[in-house]
Amino acid sequence: MIEIIDYCDRVEGLFDPYRDTIGDDFPAYRGHVYRVITYAMHFLGNADVHRPMVETALVYHDIGLWTEKNLAYLEPSETLALRDNEKLGLGLDPEILRAAIHWHHKITPYSGPGADVVNAVRKGDWIDASGGMIRKGLSKAQVSRVENAIPDYGFPDVLQRLAKDYGGNRIAGNLRVLRTVFKI
């Protein structure tokens, strides 16, 4: 059984300063974040010790799409996460926080510091970004349970619209994402 995580005080608090910036896309991004938290925490055995890092990394992992209006969003997302970690006194290991964001589109497993958390975030994002086509060991029923519990509010369409808006057209935008965001 996969435990659904669809609300966290930490997540909502970290989102607060960025709600207006994300604008109409907020419900879609929020749903994506919670689905990936659910998957990542499942891969980590729902160990509470990892939850602050997972929640924080996932609030920020794609946020540079909206704050910078740029498809090369990993570094701006990392910068905001690291700044807020320090400013808000979150006390999270900055190296692991940065790695969880930087490597969340990595195709192969990550093997650096915090690999358990980074790989859980990475696998969870792959599941959600692929609409469950890639399941990273989860069953179709588990993925369906998460998708049914936490609506996507058109998140895949949001990503395609941003690729077009920031890249000139969907093809050019998606190619830019492949070059700047996906890692081997």
TIRO-2110 file (N, C-alpha, C; in Angstrom, 1 decimal):
// TIRO-2110
0.8, -1.2, 0.0, N, 1, A
0.0, 0.0, 0.0, CA, 1, A
0.9, 1.2, 0.0, C, 1, A
0.5, 2.2, -0.8, N, 2, A
1.3, 3.5, -0.9, CA, 2, A
0.5, 4.5, -0.1, C, 2, A
1.2, 5.2, 0.8, N, 3, A
0.6, 6.2, 1.6, CA, 3, A
0.5, 7.5, 0.8, C, 3, A
-0.7, 8.1, 0.7, N, 4, A
-1.0, 9.3, 0.0, CA, 4, A
-0.6, 10.5, 0.8, C, 4, A
0.2, 11.4, 0.3, N, 5, A
0.6, 12.6, 1.0, CA, 5, A
0.1, 13.7, 0.2, C, 5, A
-0.9, 14.4, 0.6, N, 6, A
-1.6, 15.5, -0.2, CA, 6, A
-1.6, 16.8, 0.5, C, 6, A
-1.0, 16.9, 1.7, N, 7, A
-1.0, 18.1, 2.4, CA, 7, A
0.2, 18.1, 3.5, C, 7, A
1.0, 19.1, 3.5, N, 8, A
2.1, 19.2, 4.5, CA, 8, A
2.2, 20.7, 4.9, C, 8, A
2.3, 21.0, 6.1, N, 9, A
2.4, 22.4, 6.6, CA, 9, A
3.7, 23.0, 6.0, C, 9, A
4.8, 22.2, 6.0, N, 10, A
6.1, 22.7, 5.4, CA, 10, A
5.9, 23.1, 4.0, C, 10, A
5.3, 22.2, 3.2, N, 11, A
5.1, 22.5, 1.7, CA, 11, A
4.3, 23.7, 1.5, C, 11, A
3.2, 23.8, 2.2, N, 12, A
2.3, 25.0, 2.0, CA, 12, A
3.0, 26.3, 2.4, C, 12, A
3.8, 26.2, 3.5, N, 13, A
4.5, 27.4, 4.0, CA, 13, A
5.6, 27.8, 3.0, C, 13, A
6.3, 26.9, 2.4, N, 14, A
7.3, 27.2, 1.5, CA, 14, A
6.7, 27.7, 0.2, C, 14, A
5.6, 27.2, -0.2, N, 15, A
4.9, 27.7, -1.4, CA, 15, A
4.4, 29.1, -1.3, C, 15, A
4.0, 29.5, -0.1, N, 16, A
3.3, 30.8, 0.1, CA, 16, A
4.0, 32.0, -0.6, C, 16, A
5.3, 32.2, -0.5, N, 17, A
5.8, 33.4, -1.2, CA, 17, A
5.8, 33.3, -2.8, C, 17, A
5.6, 32.1, -3.3, N, 18, A
5.7, 31.8, -4.7, CA, 18, A
4.3, 31.6, -5.4, C, 18, A
3.2, 31.6, -4.6, N, 19, A
1.9, 31.3, -5.2, CA, 19, A
1.5, 32.3, -6.3, C, 19, A
1.7, 33.6, -6.1, N, 20, A
1.4, 34.6, -7.1, CA, 20, A
2.3, 34.5, -8.3, C, 20, A
3.5, 34.2, -8.1, N, 21, A
4.5, 34.0, -9.2, CA, 21, A
4.1, 32.8, -10.1, C, 21, A
3.7, 31.8, -9.5, N, 22, A
3.3, 30.6, -10.2, CA, 22, A
1.9, 30.8, -10.9, C, 22, A
1.1, 31.6, -10.2, N, 23, A
-0.2, 32.0, -10.8, CA, 23, A
-1.2, 30.9, -11.0, C, 23, A
-1.8, 31.0, -12.2, N, 24, A
-2.8, 30.0, -12.5, CA, 24, A
-2.3, 28.5, -12.6, C, 24, A
-1.0, 28.4, -12.8, N, 25, A
-0.4, 27.1, -12.8, CA, 25, A
-0.2, 26.4, -11.4, C, 25, A
-0.5, 27.2, -10.4, N, 26, A
-0.2, 26.7, -9.0, CA, 26, A
-0.9, 25.4, -8.7, C, 26, A
-2.2, 25.2, -9.0, N, 27, A
-2.8, 23.9, -8.6, CA, 27, A
-2.1, 22.7, -9.4, C, 27, A
-1.7, 22.9, -10.6, N, 28, A
-1.1, 21.9, -11.4, CA, 28, A
0.3, 21.5, -10.8, C, 28, A
1.1, 22.6, -10.5, N, 29, A
2.4, 22.4, -9.9, CA, 29, A
2.3, 21.8, -8.5, C, 29, A
1.4, 22.3, -7.7, N, 30, A
1.2, 21.8, -6.3, CA, 30, A
0.9, 20.3, -6.4, C, 30, A
0.0, 19.9, -7.3, N, 31, A
-0.4, 18.5, -7.4, CA, 31, A
0.8, 17.6, -7.8, C, 31, A
1.6, 18.1, -8.7, N, 32, A
2.8, 17.4, -9.1, CA, 32, A
3.7, 17.2, -7.9, C, 32, A
3.9, 18.3, -7.2, N, 33, A
4.8, 18.2, -6.0, CA, 33, A
4.3, 17.1, -5.0, C, 33, A
3.1, 17.1, -4.7, N, 34, A
2.5, 16.1, -3.8, CA, 34, A
2.6, 14.7, -4.3, C, 34, A
2.3, 14.5, -5.6, N, 35, A
2.4, 13.2, -6.1, CA, 35, A
3.9, 12.7, -6.0, C, 35, A
4.8, 13.5, -6.3, N, 36, A
6.2, 13.1, -6.3, CA, 36, A
6.7, 12.9, -4.8, C, 36, A
6.2, 13.7, -3.9, N, 37, A
6.5, 13.5, -2.5, CA, 37, A
6.0, 12.1, -2.1, C, 37, A
4.7, 11.8, -2.5, N, 38, A
4.2, 10.5, -2.2, CA, 38, A
5.0, 9.4, -2.7, C, 38, A
5.4, 9.4, -3.9, N, 39, A
6.3, 8.4, -4.5, CA, 39, A
7.6, 8.3, -3.8, C, 39, A
8.3, 9.5, -3.6, N, 40, A
9.6, 9.5, -3.0, CA, 40, A
9.6, 9.0, -1.6, C, 40, A
8.6, 9.4, -0.8, N, 41, A
8.6, 8.9, 0.5, CA, 41, A
8.3, 7.4, 0.6, C, 41, A
7.5, 6.9, -0.4, N, 42, A
7.3, 5.5, -0.5, CA, 42, A
8.6, 4.7, -0.7, C, 42, A
9.4, 5.2, -1.6, N, 43, A
10.7, 4.6, -1.9, CA, 43, A
11.7, 4.7, -0.7, C, 43, A
11.4, 5.7, 0.2, N, 44, A
12.2, 5.8, 1.4, CA, 44, A
11.6, 5.1, 2.6, C, 44, A
10.6, 4.3, 2.4, N, 45, A
9.9, 3.6, 3.5, CA, 45, A
9.2, 4.5, 4.4, C, 45, A
8.8, 5.7, 3.9, N, 46, A
8.1, 6.7, 4.7, CA, 46, A
8.8, 7.1, 5.9, C, 46, A
10.1, 7.0, 5.9, N, 47, A
10.9, 7.4, 7.1, CA, 47, A
10.9, 8.9, 7.3, C, 47, A
10.3, 9.3, 8.4, N, 48, A
10.1, 10.7, 8.8, CA, 48, A
11.4, 11.5, 8.7, C, 48, A
12.6, 10.9, 8.9, N, 49, A
13.8, 11.6, 8.9, CA, 49, A
14.1, 12.2, 7.6, C, 49, A
13.6, 11.7, 6.5, N, 50, A
13.8, 12.2, 5.1, CA, 50, A
12.8, 13.2, 4.7, C, 50, A
11.7, 13.3, 5.4, N, 51, A
10.5, 14.1, 4.9, CA, 51, A
10.9, 15.6, 4.7, C, 51, A
11.5, 16.2, 5.7, N, 52, A
11.8, 17.7, 5.5, CA, 52, A
12.6, 17.9, 4.2, C, 52, A
13.6, 17.1, 3.9, N, 53, A
14.4, 17.2, 2.7, CA, 53, A
13.6, 17.0, 1.5, C, 53, A
12.9, 15.9, 1.4, N, 54, A
12.1, 15.6, 0.3, CA, 54, A
11.0, 16.7, 0.0, C, 54, A
10.3, 17.1, 1.0, N, 55, A
9.3, 18.1, 0.8, CA, 55, A
9.9, 19.4, 0.3, C, 55, A
11.0, 19.9, 0.9, N, 56, A
11.6, 21.1, 0.5, CA, 56, A
12.2, 21.0, -0.9, C, 56, A
12.9, 20.0, -1.2, N, 57, A
13.5, 19.9, -2.5, CA, 57, A
12.4, 19.9, -3.6, C, 57, A
11.3, 19.2, -3.3, N, 58, A
10.2, 19.2, -4.3, CA, 58, A
9.5, 20.4, -4.5, C, 58, A
9.3, 21.2, -3.4, N, 59, A
8.7, 22.5, -3.6, CA, 59, A
9.5, 23.3, -4.6, C, 59, A
10.8, 23.2, -4.5, N, 60, A
11.7, 24.1, -5.4, CA, 60, A
12.1, 23.4, -6.7, C, 60, A
11.9, 22.1, -6.9, N, 61, A
12.6, 21.4, -8.0, CA, 61, A
12.4, 22.0, -9.3, C, 61, A
11.2, 22.5, -9.6, N, 62, A
10.8, 23.1, -10.9, CA, 62, A
10.5, 24.6, -10.8, C, 62, A
10.6, 25.2, -9.7, N, 63, A
10.1, 26.5, -9.5, CA, 63, A
10.7, 27.6, -10.3, C, 63, A
12.0, 27.3, -10.8, N, 64, A
12.6, 28.3, -11.7, CA, 64, A
11.9, 28.5, -13.0, C, 64, A
11.1, 27.5, -13.4, N, 65, A
10.3, 27.7, -14.6, CA, 65, A
9.4, 29.0, -14.5, C, 65, A
8.9, 29.3, -13.3, N, 66, A
8.1, 30.4, -13.1, CA, 66, A
8.8, 31.6, -12.6, C, 66, A
9.8, 31.4, -11.8, N, 67, A
10.5, 32.6, -11.2, CA, 67, A
11.4, 33.2, -12.2, C, 67, A
12.0, 32.4, -13.1, N, 68, A
12.9, 32.9, -14.1, CA, 68, A
12.3, 32.9, -15.5, C, 68, A
11.2, 32.3, -15.7, N, 69, A
10.5, 32.2, -17.0, CA, 69, A
11.6, 31.7, -18.0, C, 69, A
12.2, 30.5, -17.6, N, 70, A
13.3, 30.0, -18.4, CA, 70, A
13.3, 28.5, -18.4, C, 70, A
13.5, 27.8, -19.5, N, 71, A
13.5, 26.4, -19.5, CA, 71, A
14.8, 25.8, -18.9, C, 71, A
15.8, 26.6, -18.8, N, 72, A
17.1, 26.2, -18.0, CA, 72, A
16.9, 26.6, -16.6, C, 72, A
16.0, 25.8, -15.9, N, 73, A
15.5, 26.2, -14.6, CA, 73, A
16.2, 25.5, -13.4, C, 73, A
17.1, 24.5, -13.6, N, 74, A
17.7, 23.8, -12.5, CA, 74, A
18.5, 24.7, -11.6, C, 74, A
19.4, 25.5, -12.1, N, 75, A
20.3, 26.3, -11.3, CA, 75, A
19.4, 27.4, -10.6, C, 75, A
18.5, 28.1, -11.2, N, 76, A
17.7, 29.1, -10.5, CA, 76, A
16.9, 28.4, -9.4, C, 76, A
16.4, 27.2, -9.6, N, 77, A
15.6, 26.5, -8.6, CA, 77, A
16.5, 26.2, -7.4, C, 77, A
17.7, 25.7, -7.7, N, 78, A
18.7, 25.4, -6.6, CA, 78, A
19.0, 26.6, -5.8, C, 78, A
19.2, 27.7, -6.5, N, 79, A
19.6, 29.0, -5.8, CA, 79, A
18.5, 29.4, -4.9, C, 79, A
17.3, 29.4, -5.3, N, 80, A
16.2, 29.8, -4.4, CA, 80, A
16.0, 28.8, -3.2, C, 80, A
16.2, 27.5, -3.5, N, 81, A
16.1, 26.6, -2.4, CA, 81, A
17.2, 26.8, -1.3, C, 81, A
18.4, 27.0, -1.8, N, 82, A
19.5, 27.2, -0.9, CA, 82, A
19.4, 28.5, -0.2, C, 82, A
18.9, 29.5, -0.9, N, 83, A
18.7, 30.8, -0.2, CA, 83, A
17.7, 30.7, 0.9, C, 83, A
16.5, 30.1, 0.6, N, 84, A
15.5, 30.0, 1.6, CA, 84, A
15.8, 29.0, 2.7, C, 84, A
16.6, 28.0, 2.4, N, 85, A
17.1, 27.1, 3.5, CA, 85, A
17.9, 27.9, 4.5, C, 85, A
18.7, 28.8, 4.0, N, 86, A
19.5, 29.6, 4.9, CA, 86, A
18.7, 30.7, 5.6, C, 86, A
17.9, 31.4, 4.8, N, 87, A
17.1, 32.5, 5.3, CA, 87, A
16.1, 32.1, 6.3, C, 87, A
15.4, 31.0, 6.0, N, 88, A
14.4, 30.5, 6.9, CA, 88, A
14.9, 29.6, 8.0, C, 88, A
16.2, 29.3, 8.0, N, 89, A
16.8, 28.5, 9.1, CA, 89, A
16.2, 27.0, 9.0, C, 89, A
16.1, 26.5, 7.8, N, 90, A
15.5, 25.1, 7.7, CA, 90, A
16.5, 24.1, 8.2, C, 90, A
17.8, 24.3, 8.1, N, 91, A
18.8, 23.4, 8.7, CA, 91, A
19.0, 22.2, 7.8, C, 91, A
18.7, 22.3, 6.5, N, 92, A
18.9, 21.1, 5.7, CA, 92, A
20.3, 21.1, 5.1, C, 92, A
20.9, 20.0, 4.9, N, 93, A
22.2, 19.9, 4.3, CA, 93, A
22.1, 20.5, 2.9, C, 93, A
22.8, 21.6, 2.6, N, 94, A
22.7, 22.3, 1.4, CA, 94, A
23.2, 21.4, 0.2, C, 94, A
24.2, 20.6, 0.4, N, 95, A
24.7, 19.7, -0.7, CA, 95, A
23.6, 18.7, -1.2, C, 95, A
22.9, 18.1, -0.2, N, 96, A
21.9, 17.2, -0.6, CA, 96, A
20.7, 17.9, -1.2, C, 96, A
20.3, 19.0, -0.6, N, 97, A
19.2, 19.8, -1.1, CA, 97, A
19.5, 20.2, -2.6, C, 97, A
20.7, 20.7, -2.9, N, 98, A
21.0, 21.1, -4.2, CA, 98, A
21.0, 19.8, -5.1, C, 98, A
21.6, 18.7, -4.7, N, 99, A
21.7, 17.5, -5.5, CA, 99, A
20.3, 17.0, -5.8, C, 99, A
19.4, 17.0, -4.9, N, 100, A
18.0, 16.5, -5.1, CA, 100, A
17.3, 17.3, -6.2, C, 100, A
17.6, 18.6, -6.3, N, 101, A
17.0, 19.4, -7.3, CA, 101, A
17.8, 19.2, -8.6, C, 101, A
19.1, 19.3, -8.6, N, 102, A
19.9, 19.3, -9.8, CA, 102, A
19.8, 17.9, -10.5, C, 102, A
19.7, 16.8, -9.8, N, 103, A
19.7, 15.5, -10.5, CA, 103, A
18.3, 14.9, -10.6, C, 103, A
17.2, 15.7, -10.4, N, 104, A
15.9, 15.0, -10.4, CA, 104, A
15.5, 14.5, -11.8, C, 104, A
16.1, 14.9, -12.8, N, 105, A
15.9, 14.4, -14.2, CA, 105, A
16.9, 13.4, -14.6, C, 105, A
17.8, 13.0, -13.7, N, 106, A
18.9, 12.1, -14.1, CA, 106, A
18.3, 10.8, -14.6, C, 106, A
18.8, 10.3, -15.7, N, 107, A
18.3, 9.0, -16.2, CA, 107, A
18.8, 7.8, -15.5, C, 107, A
20.1, 7.8, -15.1, N, 108, A
20.7, 6.7, -14.4, CA, 108, A
20.7, 7.1, -12.9, C, 108, A
20.9, 6.1, -12.0, N, 109, A
21.0, 6.4, -10.6, CA, 109, A
22.1, 7.3, -10.2, C, 109, A
21.8, 8.1, -9.2, N, 110, A
22.7, 9.1, -8.7, CA, 110, A
23.5, 8.3, -7.6, C, 110, A
24.8, 8.6, -7.5, N, 111, A
25.7, 7.9, -6.5, CA, 111, A
26.4, 8.8, -5.6, C, 111, A
26.1, 10.1, -5.4, N, 112, A
26.8, 11.0, -4.5, CA, 112, A
26.2, 11.0, -3.1, C, 112, A
26.5, 12.1, -2.4, N, 113, A
26.0, 12.2, -1.0, CA, 113, A
24.4, 12.3, -1.1, C, 113, A
23.8, 11.7, -0.1, N, 114, A
22.3, 11.7, 0.0, CA, 114, A
21.7, 10.9, -1.1, C, 114, A
22.4, 9.9, -1.7, N, 115, A
21.9, 9.1, -2.8, CA, 115, A
20.5, 8.6, -2.6, C, 115, A
20.2, 8.1, -1.4, N, 116, A
18.9, 7.6, -1.1, CA, 116, A
17.8, 8.6, -1.4, C, 116, A
17.9, 9.8, -0.9, N, 117, A
16.9, 10.8, -1.0, CA, 117, A
16.9, 11.3, -2.5, C, 117, A
18.1, 11.6, -3.1, N, 118, A
18.2, 12.0, -4.4, CA, 118, A
17.5, 11.0, -5.4, C, 118, A
17.8, 9.8, -5.2, N, 119, A
17.2, 8.7, -6.1, CA, 119, A
15.7, 8.6, -5.9, C, 119, A
15.3, 8.7, -4.7, N, 120, A
13.8, 8.6, -4.4, CA, 120, A
13.1, 9.8, -5.1, C, 120, A
13.6, 11.0, -5.0, N, 121, A
13.1, 12.2, -5.7, CA, 121, A
13.1, 12.0, -7.2, C, 121, A
14.2, 11.5, -7.7, N, 122, A
14.4, 11.3, -9.1, CA, 122, A
13.4, 10.3, -9.6, C, 122, A
13.3, 9.1, -9.0, N, 123, A
12.3, 8.1, -9.4, CA, 123, A
10.9, 8.6, -9.3, C, 123, A
10.6, 9.3, -8.2, N, 124, A
9.2, 9.8, -8.1, CA, 124, A
8.9, 10.8, -9.2, C, 124, A
9.8, 11.7, -9.6, N, 125, A
9.6, 12.6, -10.6, CA, 125, A
9.4, 11.9, -12.0, C, 125, A
10.2, 10.9, -12.2, N, 126, A
10.1, 10.2, -13.5, CA, 126, A
8.7, 9.5, -13.6, C, 126, A
8.2, 9.0, -12.5, N, 127, A
6.9, 8.4, -12.5, CA, 127, A
5.8, 9.4, -12.9, C, 127, A
5.9, 10.5, -12.2, N, 128, A
4.8, 11.5, -12.4, CA, 128, A
5.0, 12.2, -13.8, C, 128, A
6.2, 12.6, -14.1, N, 129, A
6.4, 13.3, -15.4, CA, 129, A
6.0, 12.4, -16.6, C, 129, A
6.1, 11.1, -16.4, N, 130, A
5.8, 10.2, -17.5, CA, 130, A
4.3, 9.8, -17.5, C, 130, A
3.6, 10.3, -16.6, N, 131, A
2.2, 9.9, -16.4, CA, 131, A
2.0, 8.5, -16.1, C, 131, A
3.0, 7.9, -15.4, N, 132, A
2.9, 6.5, -14.9, CA, 132, A
3.4, 5.5, -16.0, C, 132, A
3.8, 6.0, -17.1, N, 133, A
4.4, 5.1, -18.1, CA, 133, A
5.7, 4.4, -17.6, C, 133, A
6.5, 5.2, -16.9, N, 134, A
7.6, 4.7, -16.2, CA, 134, A
7.2, 4.6, -14.7, C, 134, A
7.4, 3.4, -14.1, N, 135, A
6.8, 3.2, -12.8, CA, 135, A
7.9, 2.9, -11.8, C, 135, A
9.2, 2.7, -12.1, N, 136, A
10.3, 2.5, -11.2, CA, 136, A
10.0, 1.5, -10.1, C, 136, A
9.3, 0.4, -10.5, N, 137, A
9.0, -0.7, -9.6, CA, 137, A
7.7, -0.7, -9.0, C, 137, A
7.0, 0.4, -9.1, N, 138, A
5.6, 0.5, -8.5, CA, 138, A
4.6, -0.2, -9.5, C, 138, A
3.6, -0.7, -8.9, N, 139, A
2.5, -1.3, -9.7, CA, 139, A
1.6, -0.3, -10.4, C, 139, A
0.9, -0.7, -11.4, N, 140, A
0.0, 0.2, -12.1, CA, 140, A
-1.1, 0.7, -11.0, C, 140, A
-1.5, -0.3, -10.2, N, 141, A
-2.5, 0.1, -9.2, CA, 141, A
-2.0, 1.1, -8.2, C, 141, A
-0.7, 1.0, -7.8, N, 142, A
-0.2, 2.1, -6.9, CA, 142, A
-0.1, 3.4, -7.5, C, 142, A
0.3, 3.5, -8.8, N, 143, A
0.4, 4.7, -9.5, CA, 143, A
-1.0, 5.3, -9.7, C, 143, A
-2.0, 4.4, -10.1, N, 144, A
-3.3, 4.9, -10.3, CA, 144, A
-3.9, 5.4, -9.0, C, 144, A
-3.6, 4.8, -7.9, N, 145, A
-4.1, 5.3, -6.6, CA, 145, A
-3.6, 6.7, -6.3, C, 145, A
-2.4, 6.9, -6.6, N, 146, A
-1.8, 8.3, -6.3, CA, 146, A
-2.5, 9.3, -7.3, C, 146, A
-2.5, 8.9, -8.6, N, 147, A
-3.1, 9.8, -9.6, CA, 147, A
-4.6, 10.1, -9.3, C, 147, A
-5.3, 9.1, -8.8, N, 148, A
-6.7, 9.4, -8.5, CA, 148, A
-6.9, 10.2, -7.2, C, 148, A
-6.0, 10.1, -6.3, N, 149, A
-6.1, 10.9, -5.0, CA, 149, A
-5.6, 12.3, -5.2, C, 149, A
-4.6, 12.6, -6.1, N, 150, A
-4.1, 13.9, -6.2, CA, 150, A
-4.2, 14.3, -7.7, C, 150, A
-5.2, 15.1, -8.1, N, 151, A
-5.4, 15.4, -9.5, CA, 151, A
-4.2, 16.2, -10.1, C, 151, A
-4.1, 16.0, -11.4, N, 152, A
-2.9, 16.7, -12.1, CA, 152, A
-3.3, 18.1, -12.5, C, 152, A
-4.5, 18.5, -12.5, N, 153, A
-5.0, 19.8, -13.0, CA, 153, A
-4.2, 20.3, -14.3, C, 153, A
-4.0, 19.3, -15.2, N, 154, A
-3.4, 19.7, -16.4, CA, 154, A
-1.9, 19.9, -16.4, C, 154, A
-1.2, 19.4, -15.4, N, 155, A
0.2, 19.6, -15.3, CA, 155, A
1.0, 19.3, -16.6, C, 155, A
0.7, 18.1, -17.3, N, 156, A
1.4, 17.9, -18.6, CA, 156, A
1.2, 19.0, -19.6, C, 156, A
0.0, 19.5, -19.6, N, 157, A
-0.3, 20.6, -20.6, CA, 157, A
0.4, 21.9, -20.2, C, 157, A
0.5, 22.1, -18.9, N, 158, A
1.3, 23.3, -18.4, CA, 158, A
2.7, 23.2, -18.9, C, 158, A
3.3, 22.1, -18.7, N, 159, A
4.7, 21.9, -19.2, CA, 159, A
4.9, 22.2, -20.7, C, 159, A
3.9, 21.7, -21.5, N, 160, A
4.0, 21.9, -22.9, CA, 160, A
3.8, 23.3, -23.3, C, 160, A
2.9, 24.0, -22.6, N, 161, A
2.6, 25.4, -22.8, CA, 161, A
3.9, 26.2, -22.5, C, 161, A
4.5, 25.9, -21.3, N, 162, A
5.8, 26.6, -21.0, CA, 162, A
6.9, 26.4, -22.0, C, 162, A
7.0, 25.1, -22.5, N, 163, A
8.0, 24.8, -23.5, CA, 163, A
7.8, 25.7, -24.7, C, 163, A
6.5, 25.9, -25.1, N, 164, A
6.2, 26.7, -26.3, CA, 164, A
6.5, 28.2, -25.9, C, 164, A
6.0, 28.7, -24.8, N, 165, A
6.1, 30.1, -24.4, CA, 165, A
7.6, 30.5, -24.3, C, 165, A
8.4, 29.7, -23.6, N, 166, A
9.8, 30.0, -23.3, CA, 166, A
10.7, 29.6, -24.4, C, 166, A
10.3, 28.6, -25.2, N, 167, A
11.2, 28.1, -26.2, CA, 167, A
10.9, 28.5, -27.6, C, 167, A
9.8, 29.3, -27.8, N, 168, A
9.5, 29.7, -29.2, CA, 168, A
8.4, 28.9, -29.8, C, 168, A
8.5, 27.6, -29.6, N, 169, A
7.5, 26.6, -30.0, CA, 169, A
7.8, 25.3, -29.2, C, 169, A
6.8, 24.4, -29.3, N, 170, A
7.0, 23.2, -28.4, CA, 170, A
8.2, 22.4, -28.8, C, 170, A
8.5, 22.2, -30.0, N, 171, A
9.6, 21.4, -30.4, CA, 171, A
10.9, 22.0, -29.9, C, 171, A
11.1, 23.3, -30.2, N, 172, A
12.3, 23.9, -29.8, CA, 172, A
12.4, 24.0, -28.3, C, 172, A
11.3, 24.2, -27.6, N, 173, A
11.3, 24.3, -26.1, CA, 173, A
11.6, 22.9, -25.5, C, 173, A
11.0, 21.9, -26.0, N, 174, A
11.3, 20.5, -25.5, CA, 174, A
12.8, 20.1, -25.8, C, 174, A
13.3, 20.5, -26.9, N, 175, A
14.7, 20.2, -27.2, CA, 175, A
15.6, 21.0, -26.2, C, 175, A
15.2, 22.2, -25.9, N, 176, A
16.0, 23.0, -24.9, CA, 176, A
16.0, 22.3, -23.6, C, 176, A
14.8, 21.8, -23.2, N, 177, A
14.7, 21.1, -21.9, CA, 177, A
15.6, 19.9, -21.9, C, 177, A
15.6, 19.1, -23.0, N, 178, A
16.4, 17.9, -23.1, CA, 178, A
17.9, 18.3, -22.9, C, 178, A
18.3, 19.4, -23.5, N, 179, A
19.7, 19.8, -23.5, CA, 179, A
20.1, 20.3, -22.1, C, 179, A
19.2, 21.0, -21.4, N, 180, A
19.6, 21.8, -20.2, CA, 180, A
19.2, 21.1, -18.9, C, 180, A
18.2, 20.2, -18.9, N, 181, A
17.7, 19.7, -17.7, CA, 181, A
17.9, 18.2, -17.5, C, 181, A
17.8, 17.4, -18.6, N, 182, A
18.0, 16.0, -18.4, CA, 182, A
19.5, 15.7, -18.3, C, 182, A
19.8, 14.7, -17.4, N, 183, A
21.2, 14.4, -17.1, CA, 183, A
21.4, 12.8, -17.3, C, 183, A
22.6, 12.4, -17.6, N, 184, A
22.9, 11.0, -17.7, CA, 184, A
23.6, 10.6, -16.5, C, 184, A
END
